[in-house]
Amino acid sequence: MKMIVVKGRIEDDILERIAIRLGMFVDGFREVTATHSSTNVVVEGDLWSALRILIEEGCEIEAIHVWDNGRMKTLEMFTCEQLGKETIKFDGEVAG
């Protein structure tokens, strides 16, 4: 399972649009939830498509959490340039 943490709370109308897009275009999309200070997107499949949609919607990615064999690996804030390389590694292992 992977959770993308978006910086800040997304307005409800934008959040609804993002949830619809994620549901239509992301294999393994599970849910999007908002807290008072962030928005969380949970996917079990296609991490890259979810990231692309969030970036297209103007979201700033704060962190990505990946659960693997009971361990959680976290990638903190990173730049869009790093995302463009389409290789995110946690402890030397490719995450998505």
ZIBEL-V320627 format. One line per field, one symbol per residue. ss: DSSP state (A for helix, B for strand, O for the rest). phi: phi as a letter, one per 30 degrees, with the letter a starting at -180 (. if undefined). A space follows every 10 residues. Layout:
BEGIN
ss->???
phi->???
END
This chain:
BEGIN
ss->OBBBBBBOOO OAAAAAAAAA AAAAAOOOBB BBBBOOOBBB BBBOOOAAAA AAAAAAOOOO BBBBBBBBOO BBBBBOOOOA AAAAOOOOBB OOBBOO
phi->.bbcccdidd eeddeddddd ddddccdidc abbbcdbabc ccbcbddddd dddddddidc dcabcbcbhi cccbcdebcd dddddhbccc hicdca
END
